[in-house]
Amino acid sequence: MNTLTIAWIALPLFIGFVIYLIPKLDRYLTLGVTLVSMGYALQVLIAQSPLTLQLLDNFGVTLQVDQLSGYFILTNALVATAVTLYCWHTDKTAFFYMQIAILHGSLNAVFVCADFISLYVALEVIGIAAFLLIAYPRTERSLWVALRYLFVSNTAMLFYLVGAVLVYQTHHSFAFGGLRGAPTEALALIFLGLLTKGGVFVSGLWLPLTHSESESPVSAMLSGVVVKAGVFPLVRCALILDEVDAIVRIFGVGAALLGVFYAILEKDTKRTLALSTVSQLGWILVAPSAGGFYALAHGVAKSTLFLIAGTLPSRNFKELQQKPLNTGLWVALVMASLSISGFPLFVGFAAKILTLKDLSPIYMIAMNLGATGTAIVYAKFIFLPRGGSDKIRFGLWLAIVPLIAALAIANVAYYQAYTVANIMKVLAIIAAGWIAYLLVFRRLELRLPRVLEQFEHLIGGMSLMLILLFWMVFT
């Protein structure tokens, strides 16, 4: 199993470079890599036999594969497979598929890392691959958005690296467990880097513009799985250290409420989905024990929604309300929206129930409020008119049908959620959200300022976040 794991980690990175040597096989090689990852993830989840592989004894460089890793790896495999199928009949070049393969492989590496230095290397590779995919259209707008993302990402990683070095100075080890007893500034710097990389709370306000302005398959990768590279280490550390758990949960609640508040008032479809991603990342953090399962539920649904959003006749909700959608496309849009809203029969329901089960009463009140807000956000998609006759290209169906099937099949992983009390509670929350949307928010014309998203304020926001983290760690 050790050899198999090493080979599986190296395979996508190797194939990424082979694609340039055999460009005619670019699609097939990329799809093969994602399917191998899917098989590996299913084996990890079914076997439930954790694996710890120590690479360097003296430095704490370790790989850890367990159920948490399995859920994140499966999410990565499903989203990357869907993106590859979506682009199958397009004019995407070998360069594009090479970056998808490398991005997929570096994400897999993050999801098995258990030390700060290996994580740093994998996160940097992710930053470069994501930058190249965002800039792929080579327009002035895409280049600016990509450079903005790269600058914020690299600044965050600089903070992170300083924190990792401080951990090593304390324990002569880069292992995640070294946060216990490490200097206060080490924890604050590492958390700032990961929160920014993951697009969480105030330090993640780079996310809406980046995800909404990228091409639809790239947006699906970014929101479906790439941002989870910053969230996964936070979840892993929270499960190891109780003192970290408390901080992670606070940021989870903050992200869930902030993101959904902005998403409710947004009038642009892709920006709404991007802001909802900020909120959904909060759901992953607020209950670390359920974080892997929720990441799967969100990643599959959100990538489906972003792929569909790229096919809609407009990005403006007001215009969409006057243009009936293709009925089949509307059904797919509704199914993904229902799942992320927590509707029964989809994995989002089981994930939300499992998350709420792990919360204290005060956090549960806040997250129930966030769940109502999520229902309002996705009511904007659910109540769009249907009956249009627009033709939908085959590649979209090829991508989203497996994803929607996964939303239903993964639901059985936590069948214990199906009690009368849980079903009634979730249906009441969704109904309250829909009523609020139809009576109030559908007609509301309030627009929130985007000043905090401006490039010159992003680094200042990170500085304020660092001060906040220092205060939280000290107290």
Buried (B, 14 or more C-beta within 10 A) or exposed (E): EEEEBEEBBEBBBBBBEBBEEEEEBBBBBBBBBBBBBBEBBBBBBEEEEEBEBBEEEEBBBBBBBBBBBBBBBBBBBBBBBBBBBBBBEEEBEBBBBBBBBBBBBBBBBBBBBBBBBBBBEBBBBBBBBBBBBBBBBEEEEBBBBBBBBBBBBEBBBEBBBBBBBBBBEBBEBBBBBBBBEBBEBBBBBBBBBBBBBBBBBBBBBBBBBBBBBBBBBBBBBBBBBBBBBBBBBBBBBBBBBEEBBEBBBBBBBBBBBBBBBBBBBBBBBBBBBBBBBBBBBBBBBBBBBBBBBBBBBBBBBBBBBBBBBBBBBEBEBEEBBEEBBBEEBBEBBBBBBBBBBBBBBBBBBBBBBBBBBBBEEEBBEBBBBBBBBBBBBBBBBBBBEBEBEEEBEEBBBBBBBBBBEBBEEBBEBBEEBBEEEBBEBBBEBBEBBBEBBEEEBBEEEEEEEEEEBEEEBBBEBBEEBBEBBBEBBEE
